[in-house]
Structures are given as C-alpha cells and as structure tokens.
Amino acid sequence: MWIVYKEGMSLNFERNADNEDLQWWNYDLNHEDILHDAENIKELQKNRLFNQCLNEILTEEMATEEASMDEIEDSTYFHPVKIPKESKIRPVQLSNVDYTIHDTYSGKKIGITDKITPSYYFDPASRSYTKPQVAADLKSFIQNNGLLNTPIDLVKYGFTDTTIRMTFEKIQKWTYLVVYVKTPDDEFKIKITPNKGEYDPEDPAFPYLGGNEDKAKFFRKYANDYQNRQLVAHGKRFILCKLLGDLLHAGFATDGDAVFTNDGYLRDRCIKNKVDVIHREYCKKGDINCKEEFLLAKTQKGGVAGKKGPKATKVVKSSKKNGIKKTPKNFNQISIYYYYPTSYGAQQGGSKQKGGNKALVFQNESNKQNLLNYIDSYISKLNTFITILSFKMYDNDVACPENVKTYIQNLIAYLSGDCKTAVHGLNTTMQIDEFNKELTKWFPLDILFSSEDIASEIRPITSQYFSPTSVKMVFPYNQDVPYDLNYFTPEKLPFSKFVTSEVEKPVLSPYTLTDVVSYFDQKLNAIDQPDTSDMYLPGHEELDEAIELMNGLKTQSNLQNSDNFLVLMNLLIDSSFTSEDDLLKAFLMVICENDEIKAYTVYTSLLPLTYFNGFNIYDYHILSEFVKNLGDNESLPGGYEAFMKVVTGIEVPETVFPAMKTGMDIAEMQKIEQPMQQSMMVAGKKHNRTTKKGGSKKKSTFIDKLNTHKEGETFAHEGKEYTLDDRGHFTTRHLTTLAEKLKAHNEGDTFTHNGKKYTLGPNKYLSVVGGKKTRRKKSTRRTKKKRPKNK
C-alpha cells in the first residue's frame, strides 16, 4: 500500500521552535526520561560513568519540580478521550487521525495505517520493518519533506547546538540510511539498512541504537571508568540515541498523525508539543480507569464521587511496564486506550455545548455514532445472511426455518427504525458515565456470527459460514424493547434452540492454554531475524525474551496461574505480535471447551459491558468468572454493577457506570518526589539555571502542604482543593469560580483565574500579579538562531 503524504504541512520539530519555555520544559522532561530509561542499570546513583555522562549532556541546573501541564494550554491532558474496545474498525473518536506513528503499537489493531518516518529506524522498539515498500515509504518521507542532507535543529526539544542530518549512501551492495549526529562537543554517524531493518554499528562493542539493555550492559561494564574520555563519549551517545529514539516519533509528526505508545514520557512530550497521541494504559487491581497517575480510592456511599466536579489531576508520572514484569498479578490483564487530541474538532460540538466541556460532548457524540455504525454493520450482516439462509452448527448444515426468517426480518426493521431513532434522540450533554449507560441499553447482542467474527491470527478461518449464538435476549439491559423482539419464544429459549433443537453438541477436542502457547512458540521460532517478510515483528531483545519464557512454560500446568504466562502475553501485545482481542477470543475458546457457539455468545455478551468504557480484557481469571456468572441466564445477574465488581474486585456505588475518585497515598508521594540530586559539572564549573527575580519567600510545594495539614483539613494548590482523609489519602475538588478560589486560599497565597495571576493579601485583599508566567529569564544560550530557509 502506497502512502500519499499531504504537502505543505510542517513537521513538529519546525513548529514553535523559538518558544524558550517549551525548550526548557522539554529539557526537564529529558532528564526524567533519561533516568527512567536507566532503571535497569543496577545501583544507578553509584554508577560514576553514567552520572558523568548525564552531567555533560544536561549542563543546566534541574527544575525543583517535575515538568507539569497547564490546564488551559494542555487541556487534552486533563480530558483524554477513551477509545472504545479494540477492533480493526476505526472508531469515530479517531476520525481525524489519518496515520499512526508506531512507537509500541501498530495502528493496524485500530484500523489505521502506520506512517513510516525515520524515527522507526532510530527507535529499537519499532525497528522491525523489512518489506521493500517500507523502505520506499521512508525514502519518500525524507525527500518529500525536504529532509535529505538538511540539518534538523533539535533546540525545540531542549538540546543546545544539536542537529541530525540524514542521507542515503551506497556501501557495498546495500543502500544505507546514514544519520549524522552533531552535538556541542561530538560528531558521529549511524548506519541503518532500511531494506533489511538492520542497524549496523560502526563498532559492535558500542551499539548506540541497541536499546536499554545494550545501554545498561555498557554502563554496568564500565561503571567506574568515568575519567576515560573515550568511554564518556560512547556513554553520551548511548543516552542521546535512546532519548532521540522516542523523541523523534513526535518530531516527525504533523497534522493528522497520532503517535501510538505505552510510554508515559512520550505521551507527555507529544501533548506538550501539540502532537496527537494514543496511549495504552494498564489496569491495576481496583483501578477501573487504568489511569497511571492515580491511586483510585473506594467510592464512598451516598453518591458518585467526581460526578459534579473533581477532575483528574496529574500527581506523578510513572511507568507500569516494569511493574507488570515484576508483579504481574497486581494487575488485571485489561487495558484502555486513551486518545489525547490537540483539538476536539468543531464538528463534535465546539464550545457551544452546555458547560463548555468539549471533551464530554466529543466523547458522547463519538460513541453515539459508534453505536449507530455498529447497528448498521449488524443490519448488513443480517441482510447478508438472508441471502444464504443456512447455518453451520457443529459441522452440521441447518436450513433456516420460516419462523426464524420472519423474526430476522422483523429484527432488521426494528433496528433500522425504532432502535436507531432512540439512539439518535439521546442527549449528548449528559455526563459520560450516564450517557454510556443509555447507550448500553440500546446495544444489541449478536444472534448469529460469521466465521470471520470468531477468527483470529491464533485460530484463523478455515471456511466461510454462519452460526447462531445461544443468546436469550437481544437487548439484555433494556426492558422497553417489544417482548416478541427481545425474546425469541415465550419460553425464552436461546436463539440456537429457536433455530433447531435437533442438533446436540458433540464431544469436542480439547483446546488449552498450552495450545495457545504452542502457537506462539511455533511462530516465533519460525522467524528468520531480521530478514523477513512480516512487517510487524518484535525486536531481537523481545524475541529472545519471549522464546525463553515459552521454553519455561512448555512443561508447566495451570498456566493461568503463572507469572511468566502473564508476562509473556503482555510482551507479545507490546511487540504488536498479537492483540488483546485475539487473546480474548483464544481464552474464551479455552474456557468454553472449544465450543465456538458458546464462546462467541460470551463474546457478544461482553461487548455492551466493555465497548464504551474501552475495556480490552485478556484476563483469563476475569473471563472465567464472567462465563461462570453468566451461566444460562439471559443477562449477567446484577448487570453492570456485578461486572464491575468482577473487573475491579471492589464495591461499586448504585450507579451503573461509577465515576472515579482520585487519591494518592502521601507516603508514596513523598517517596516519588525525592529526585536524584546531582551537581551538574562541566569541566569543573557548575552551571546554575537562571531564575526569575522576586521575593525570597520559598513557594510551598504540594508535599509541603500535605505535611502541614492534618486529617479532615482542606487546602488549595494550583486551582484545586484537597481534603485529607483518615487513611493518609487525599481527595480533590476542582475550583472554578473566583469566589471558590478566594475562599480556599489564605493570605500570601497566589493563584490563577481566567488567565490572570492573583495574590491574596490581608483581609482578603486581592492584587493582580499579571503577565504570563515564565519559569526563567531569557537565555541567549538556548534561543534558537534564525537561519535562512533552504530553497
């Protein structure tokens, strides 16, 4: 497939490059990202070579607080959009996304084409593209965007006097992409063969693009050789290249692109630099929203926390990838994909909707259209079946009876008429959880399935056919649907029995988790790395780790209880080697004892409960519990509340879709906010970052305020009101009006309102500080030099 790029759109590295505040923000994030990527270097603080290299890369004093987001400028950070449950059909939420830029994941799992940029070959997480067409797309991207042999200034991303330049060079029989990297004190080049997806280091001992493990091996080996200038140069290249591998995904993006990742640092960088991003979040036990910044507390009785105001506030940036490897059973095997658009789009409601909440109406309008699209697809499937009029049931061909034909025709009429009319009439200014509840009522279960519906890469299609499901009710959570449409017979028989009672289920061959592992074992061991025709493959580190895990699992029983089995499944998802939906189908076939009619009945019964909340479930234990609880019932006993209890293991309020209440353990906050203190030295001279002039009074940090307040007390911080409870947690309430902020703040406090900065004096006297907040004075050192454009 040829990718046609839009002309005239600038790439992200070209936009807003002279914004010094943005340059400093990226500089701070570089520091956090470097330390995060170095977590696998043992005794990092004692590694003298690593710290010497870091000090020479980051020559300015670090900020005293983490890089933060602004609620106005970075509003999408606080109002992400949940993408519905994974499918290969593009959801409406992503209608403005033309291409995905594959960091961790390929857009193929959500029905979007990947765009090939130079970042693919720079980043070891995605350097697995080997088809000739991919190399051709890369060449077109570089040439069409005027990047060939043109220095790219990285000052926007916090690097001083640092450029990269790309060219193609014929070396022996291969054409190499050669990237020349220039820093204030170094120059080196990197060679990659795009047609093989292979990185060719100048010296095999120093594979700068090898990834975190190769970098860690280097620093562990030479931990105390910090005075060896040659090793310092190599170490700085390792750090810089790993950082650029992620950063350039954002740098080469433009309008209509969305970076697809599970990296929280890359997500934040995209948001701040105005690049759309899709981020996969993992769910911890008890965490129904999979938001990595929050420790969710149990919702109290008496209502839904957050229904009227508390908004998500970032308290810490973290990564769960290592946690999943170390303690996988602390996580549900559930993920949610969050979309952070730079704009919610005028067609989704603009600013005219009630409350001015663009994200709310965008989400509701999108999910309304998603349901209408699903209903249209369902109607199309029923109409196709009408032309065939035969079922396949356990290898038996069954003609469609006349009463079943009549029912299907009546169902088509109802779906096309009253059902779609009811969906069109839903009020999209409702709260998202309430609106999703209404959508769920009108989500029809599938009475029949085609072989494509249950097929996956793990269990591919062998023939084309239709089968009936054994659902007992089309709209299990809606009693307003006419009885003779919602049920098939007065006796409330399942649809499969409505079709025929003569076909009994035969004894089926067993299908186990060992069979699932064997499939991956055969496929992974068949890969001829790196020269292969498969466009999506794990890199060599992931491949080796997966094969090692599978070798250890071959002789084990009860795989569902094995930590290594959970680690393996997540590794295969993170390498785009499989998907949550494929694992869901495979696990249901295991749980349902290889009975595809029962498995797909469970699959379609799950959809209304998972789709709008974006739950991608591949948790074997949760699925087993769901199958057990569903049993032979028309719907899940207890409805959505019971489902949420299975998913989270916690009590939920009486509302169908519980909203979240945020809370963070204070002790955990204090531990997280102890940054690595370093003395930034270059050639013996310490470089202090310039700071804004002002009074000598130190600004109270969030931790300072937590430590000075007691149980039951309330305080304000950065536009929010916090209340401490008796468990060492805090809850939040968003302060919106000027009166609320005046009441919550004390003398000497400073806060912002409608773009202005206020300081509260004696007797609630209010003075306007004014002006746009700047973190630092202008620095000639970091200001980008103006250069004439190439003609």
N, C-alpha and C positions, 0 to 999 in steps of 0.2 A: 504494500500500500504506500503510495507516494504521499508525502506530507507537503501541503502547499502553505507556506508561511505568508502572513499578511505583511505587506510592505508599508513602510512609513512609521512603524511603531518602534519607539526607542526601547532598548533593553534596560533592566532595572539599574544596572551599575551606572548608566548615563543620567539617571533622573535624580534631582535634588542632591547632587554630589557635593555642592558647596555648603550644605547645611552643617555647621560645625557641631550643633547639639546632637544631630543624628550621628555624626562621625564619632563623638565621644560615647554615645550610647552603644554603638557597635563595638567600640574599643573595650568598654566594660564587659559586654557580653562575650567578647573573645576570651577574656580572662576566665570567666566562669566556664565557658565551653572547653577550653584547654584543660582545666583542672578536672572537669567531668570526664573527658575522654581519657585522662590519665589514671582513672580509678584502678585499673588493673596493674599499675606499677606498684609493687609492694613497697611499703614504708616510703611513700611518695615524699613526705616532708623531709626525710633524711637523704633523699637522692640528690646529691650535690650537683651532678651533671645536669639533671632535669631543671633544677632551680636556677642554675647559672644560665641555661638556655632561655628559660622563661623570662628571667630578668632582662635579658638582652633583646628579647622580642617585644616585651611590654616595658617601655622605659619611663612611663609616667606613673605617678602615684595613683593607686586604685581608688575608686569611689568608696565611701564608707558604707553605702547601702547597695543592694542588688539593683541591676538595671530594672527599671519599673515601667509600667504602662500608664498612659494618660487616658482617663475615661472619655474624653471628648475626641482627641486626635486618634486614639487607638480603640474606638468604641467596639469594634468587632471582637476584640479580645474578651470583653465582658459579656458579649452577646453572641456566642458562637451558634451555629445552626447545626442541629443534629441531622445527619443524613439517614434516611430510612435503612432498614435492614439490607445488607449487601445483596445485590443482584447484578446481572450483567446488563440490565437496562438502566440507562442514565436516569437518576431521579430528577424531578423538577428543580430541586434546590441547586442543582449543578448545571442548570440550563445555560448559564453564561460562561461555563468553562469549556473552552474548545479543546484544550490539551492538558494532560497531566505531565508534570516533570517528576520522574520516578526516582525518589530517594530510596525509601524502604520498599514501597509497593508500586506495582504497575496499575495503571488506570483500567486495564482490561477487566478487573474484577468489579468495576462500577460502570462499565460500558463506555469508557472514554479512551481515546488513542493517546499513547505516550508521544511526547515530543523529544527528539534526540538533540541534545546540546553537548558542548564539550565537558560539562560537569559529569556526565555519565562515565567518562573515561578517567576523570580525576578522582572520583569517589569510589573506593573499593566496595562499598555496599551495593553499588549498582553496575559495576564494571563487568557485565556478563553478556554483552550484546555482540553477536558474532555474525549475523546474517549480512550478506553484501549490501542489502538495502539500507541497513542501519548505518553502515559506513558512508553510503551515498548521502543519506539524510544529514549526517554530521557535516560532510563537506559542503552541502548546500546551505546549511545553517551558518557556517563560518563565512562563506562567500557572500551570501545574500545580506548579511548584517554588517558587511564591511570590516570583519574581524581579522581577515588574513593578513598576517605580518604587521598588525597595528597594535601598539602597546595599549593595554587596558589598565587604567589607573584605579587602584583599589582604595583610594583615600576615603571614599564614602563609608567603607566598612571598617574604618579605624586603623588603616595601615598607612604609615608615612613613607613617601618616596618608594612605593612598592608597585610594580607593574608585572603583568604577564603578557606574553606575546606568542601567538600561535602561527605555525606554518606547517606545510606538508613537505617532507623530504624523502626522496627515494634512497634507501640504504639497502644495498644488495638487491634482493628480489622483492622486498616489502616496501610499501609506502607508509611512512610513519607520520603520525601527528606529533610534532615536536613543540613542546611548551617551554618557552624561555621565561624563567622567573628572575626578577631583579629586585633586590631589597637594598636598603641603605648601605649594607656592608657585604653583600654577597651577590653572586650571579651563578645560576646553574640551569640545566635543561633536563626535561623529562621526555622520554620517548615512549609512544604507545602505537601499536599496530591496530588501527580501528577495524580492519577486516578480520582480525582474529580476537579482538577484545583483550589483547595481551599487553601487559606493562613490561617494559624491558629496561631494568635499572642499569645505569652506567657501571655501577659496581654491585654485584649480587649481595655483598655484605650490608649494603645500605639501601634497601628497597623503600624509598620515601612514600610511595603510594600503596604500600602493602597493608595498611590498616592498623588498628590499635594494637593487635597482638605483635606484629613486627616491630612497631614502635616501642612497645613495652619491653620486648626482648633486648633491643638495643640499649635502652636506659638501664635495665637491670644488669646487663653485662658490664657496662662502663660507668656504674653509679658514682664512683669516686674520682673519675678522670676529668674533673671539671676544669683543670688547668691546661688540658690538651686542646689547643685552639682548633685543630682539625676535627676532633670529636665534637666540640661545641658547634662548629659549623654544620656537621651532619645532624646533630640533635635539633638544631633550629629548623633545618629543612624538614625533618620528620614532623615536628609540631606544626609548622606552617602549612605543609601539604595536607595534613589531616584536617586542619581547620578549613582550608580552601575547598576541600572535597565537599563539605556540606554547604559552605557559604556560597559557592558558585551556582548551586541549584537556584538560589534566589537571584544571584547576579545576572543570570542569563534569561530570566523570566520576563514576560511582557504581558500586556493586556490579553485576557482570555486564557492565561496559563494558571494552573494551580499546582503547587508542589505537594507531593503525596508522601507522607512520612510518619514515623512514630517518635521522632526526635523532638523533644520539647524545646531545645535550644534553637533548632532550625525553625520550628513553628514560630517562636517569638521573634526571631530575626525577620522572617517573612512578614509578619504582622506589622512590625515597626517600620519596615522598608516598603510597605504597601504592595505586597505580593500575596495573592490569594493562596491559601494553604489548606490542605485536608490532613487532619491529624488523627491517628488511631490511638485511642485511649484504652487501657486495660482496666478491668474492674476488680478491685479488691473485695474481699468478703464484706458484705454490708454496704457496699458502695454502688448505688443504683444508677449513678450518672457517669461513673468511670472518669471523673474529673481528677486529674492527678494532683491539683493544687489543694484539694480539700480533704479533710478528715471529716466524714459525714457523721453527725450525731443522730441518735434515735429521735424521731419526731415525737414531740410531746402530745399529750391528749388535748382535746379542745380545739382542734383546727389544724390547718396545714401551714407549717412554717414557710415563710417566703412567699405566700400567696399574694400579699399586698405590697411587698416592698423589698425585703433583703435581696440584694443582688450579689452575684458571685464576685468575690474579691480575691485577687491573687495574693497569697501569703508566702509561697515558696515555690521555687522551680525545682523539679526533681525528675528523675528518670526511673521507670519501673522495670526496664529491661533486665538489669542485674538482679533485681528482687525476684523476678519470675524464675530466674535460673537457680537462685539460692533457696527460695522458699515458695515453690510454685503452688503449694496447697493453700497459701494465704490469699490466692487469687481465684475468683471464679474464672472459668475459661469462657469469658464473654468480653467482647469489645464493642466500642461505639466509635463511629467516625464523626468527628466534628469538622464542619466547614467554616473557615474564617474568611468571609468575602471582604474585599476592600470597599465594596458598595453593595447595598441590598437591592439596588435597582429600582427605578421609578415605577416599573410595571407591577412591582409587588406591593405597592401601597404608598411609597414615598413618605412624606411627613404629614399627610393629611389624616391618617388614621387616629383613632381615639388613643390619647396618651402619648402620641408621637413615637410609639415604640415600633421602629421599622423592623427589628428582628422578629418581634412577635407576629406581625401580620405577614411578613415574608415567610416564616415557618408555616403558619396556618394555611395561607394561600397555596403554598407549595404542596403541602400534604393533602389538601383538598383535591388538587389537580392530580396528585399521585394516585389517590383512590379512584378518581374518575378514569384515569388511564388504566388502572388495574381492572376496573369493571369492563371497560371497552375490550381489553385483552381477553377477559373471561368470556364475554359475549362472542368474540371472534372464535375462541376455542369451541364453544358450544355449537356455533354455526358450522364449523368445520366438521364436527362430529356428526351433525345431522346429515351430511353428505355421505358418511361412511356407515353409520348405523349398525356397528358391531363392536363388541367388547372382547378383550382378551383377559380371561380370568384363570390364573394358574395354568397357562398353556392351553386353555380351552377357548374356542371361539364361541361367543354367545351373541345371538341376534338381539337387537334392541326391541323389546316388546312395545306394542302400540301405546299402552298407558304411560310408559316411560318417555316415548317420543312426545306425547301430548304434554307431559309435565315439563320437559326440557323447553318446548316451545313457549309454554306459559312463563317459565322462569326467564327466558330471554326477553319476553315482553315486559315483565316486571322490572328487570334490571335496566332495560332501556328507558323505561318510563318512570314509575313512582320512585324507584331507588335513586336514580341519578338526579331526579328533581329534588329529593330530600337532601342529597349531598350538596347540590348547588345552593340550597337555601340556608346552609349552616353559616352562622355569624363568625367571621374570622377575626373579630376583635376580642373574642373570648380569650381567657388565659390558655396557654398552650396545653397544659395538662387537662383542662376541662374540654378543650376542643378535640384533643386526641381521644378522649372518652367517647365523644359523639361520633367521631369517625369510625371508631372500633365497632360501634353498634351497626354500622352500615357496611362492614367489611364481609363479603360473602365467602363462605368456605367452598372449596372446590369439590364438586360432586364427581368429577372424573379427571383423570390425568393422562397425559400422553407419555410415551417412553422418554421424551426429552426432559420432562419435568423432574423425574427422579434420577436421571443420569448425571454422572459427574466424571471427572478425569479418573477418579479412583474406580468407578464402575461405569464404563462407557456404554453407549447404546449398542445393542446387537440387532434390534429390529424395530420397526415403527408400528405402534399400536396404541389403542386407548383402553384404559381400565377404569372401573368405577371405584370410588373411595367408599369407605364404610361410615362416612359422617351421618349423623342422625338428624342434623338441623343445619340449614343453610346460614341463618343468622343467629348464632347461639346466644348472643348478648342483646337481642332486640325482640321483645315480645309484641311489638307493634306491627310486625310483618304478618300478612294474612296466613292463617293456620295451614291452609292447604298448599301454600308455597314454602313455608318454613319447614314443614314436615312432609314426608313422602307418603305415609299411610296413617290412618287413625291409630294404628298400633305403635306408631313412632319407630318403625323399623329402619335400620341403616340403609343407605342408598344401594349398597351392593346386594342386600337381600330384596330390595324393591326391584332390582333388575332380574334376579333369579335366586331361588332358594335351593336350586338343584346342584350347584357346584360347591363342593366342600373343599376346604383347604387340605392339600395333600401334605405328606411328610416332606419337609423341605431340608435341603442340605444345609449343614451348619455354616454360619458366617461369623467370624470372631474378630476381635481386635488384633489378634496375631495375623489374620489375613490382611488387615489394613496396613500393619507394619511391613508385612512381606511385599505388598505392592510398592511402597516407598523404597524398600531395600533394593528391589529389582531395578526400579527406575533410576535411583541414584547411582547404583553401581554400574549401570549401563552408560553413564555419561562419560564421554571422552573429552575431558577438560584440556585446554579451553576451546579446541576447535570442534564446534558442534553446530547443528542447525537449529537447536532450540534457542529461541530468542530470550527466554526468561529462565535464568539459572542462578542458583546460589554461587557465591564466590568460593574460592578454594578453602578458606577457613571454615565457612558454614558447611560446606560439603563434607569435609573431613570430620567435623564435629557430629554431623547428622549420622554419618556411617558408623562412627564409634558408638554413638548412643544406640543405634539399631542393633549392632552386634551384641551389645549387652542385654538387649530386650528379647532376643530370639528365644532364649531358654526360660524366660520368666512367665509365670501365670499371673492372673489378676492384674493385667496391665493398667486397668483404670485406676489402680491404687499406687502406681509407680510414679515417683517424682520425675524420673528420666523420661517416661512416656509423655508427661505434660510438657516438659522442656522441649522434647523433640517436636511435638505438634506446633508449639509456638515458633520454634526455629523454622519449620517448614513454611509457616504462614509468613513470617518476617522475610523470608527469602523469595516470596511470591511463587513458591513451588506448589502450594495448594492454597485453598481459601477456607474461611470459616464455614461457608455454605456447603462446600464439598465434604468437609469433615462432619457437618451436621447430618447430611444425608447418609454418609457411611455409618456413623454411630447409630442412627435410627434403624438402619438395616440390621445392625448387630443386636440392638436392644429388642427389636421386633422379630428376631429369629429368622431373618432373611425373607420375611413376608412383605413384599413391596406394597401391597394394598394397605396393609396396616401402617407401614412406615410413612407412606405419603398421606394417609389420613391424619397421622400425628403431625406431619409437616404442615399441612394446610390448617390444622387446628392451632398450631403455634403462631401462624402469621398475624392474625389480628392482635395478638398479645405482644408481639415483638416488633412489628413493622414500623410503626410511627415513633416509637421510642428508640429505634435504631439498634436494638439488641442483636448482635451477631453471636449466637450461642453455639459453642462447640464443647460444652462441659458435659462429659459423659454422665456424671452423677446427677446433675440437674435434669438432663434429658430423661434419665431413668426414672427419676422421681415424678416428672411430668407424665410420662407414659403410665406409671402406676396410678397416679391420682386421676388421670383422665378415664382410664378403665373403659367401661362400656357406657359411660354417661354421655348425654347429649352435648354437654359443655363441661369445662373444668369446674368441679364443685368449688364454690367460693369465688369464682370469676377471677378478675384481675388481681384482687387483693391476695387470693391464695397463690396465684402465680408469682407475685412479687415476693411473697414470703419464701417460696421455694428458691427464687433467684438470690435473695439477699440474706436469708436466714434471720431476718429481724421482723419485729412487728411493724405494721404499717397502719396509717390512720384510715378512717372510714371512707375517705375519698378514693376514687378508683385509681387515679394517677397521682401518687404523692409527689409534691414538690420537695425540693431539698432544703435542708437547713445546714448552714455551714458552721464548722467548728474546728479548732486546731488546738491540740494539746500544747500548753505553754512550755512544758519542759522540752518537748520536741522542737518548738520554735526556737528556744534558746540554743539548743544544740546545733540547729541548722544555721543560725545566724552567727556562728563563730567562724568567720572566714580565715583562710590561711593568710597570716600576716607575713608580709615579705618586705625586705628592704631592697627597693629597686635600685640596683647599682649598675652603672655602665662606666667602665674604665675608672672605677673608684669614685665616681661622682654620682650623688643621689639626685634624681630629677623629681621635684615636687610639682604636682599639678596646681595650676593657678586656681584660686578660689575667688568667689565674688566678695567684694568688700562689704562690711556690715558690722553689726554689734558683736560683742564677744560671747553673748549667751548661746550655749550649745542647744541645738534643736533636739527636742525629745524624740527618740526613736520609738517605734511601736513596742519593742521589748521593754524600754524604759517605762512606758505607761503600763504595760502588763505587770511589771514588778512593783509599781507603786499603788496599784489598786487591789481591792480585796473582793471576796465573794459578794455578789449582788450589786457591786458598784458599776457605774456606767461612765465611759469616757468617749471622746471623739478623736478620730485620727483619719486624715485625708478623706474627708467627706463621708465618713461612716461612723455610726455609733456602735460601740462594742459593750456588751454586758457579760461579766464573768459569772459562771455558774459554780456549783459546789464540786465539780469534778475536774477542775482545772482546765475547762474548755471555755471558749467564748462564742457568743452568737452575735450576728451583725444586723443592723438596720440601716438602710441607705438614707442619708439626709438629703432632701431635695430642695426644700424651701429655705429662704434666708432666715425665717423665724426659727425653724428647726435647728439650723446651724448655730444661731445666736444662743439658743437655749442650751445646746450641748457643749459649747466651748466655754473656757474660763479666761480670765484676764491674762493677757500676754499671748494667747493662742493666735495662730494665723491659719486662715482657711480661704478657699476659693469659692466663688459663686458667680455663675454666668460669665466666666472668663476673666473676672477681676479677683484680686487678692486683697483680703481684709485682715487687719489686726485688731483684736478686741482689747480696748483699754479699760480703765477704771469705770465703774458704774455702767458697764456695757456700752461705753463709747466706742464707736466703730470708725476706724480710719482705713482709707483705701491705700494699699501699698502700690497698686497699679503696675502696669508694664507686664510684658510677657516674662515668665520665669525663665531665667538662664542659669544653668548649673555652673558655668565657668565664664571667665573673661575670654575675649577673643585671643586666639593664639596664632601668631604668624607661622608657628611651626606646623600647624595642622591645616591651614587654609589651602584649599586646592588652587594650584596655579592655573591661570587661564591659558589655554593653548588654541591656536587656530585649528579649525576643523579640516580634516583631510578632504581633499577634493578628488 
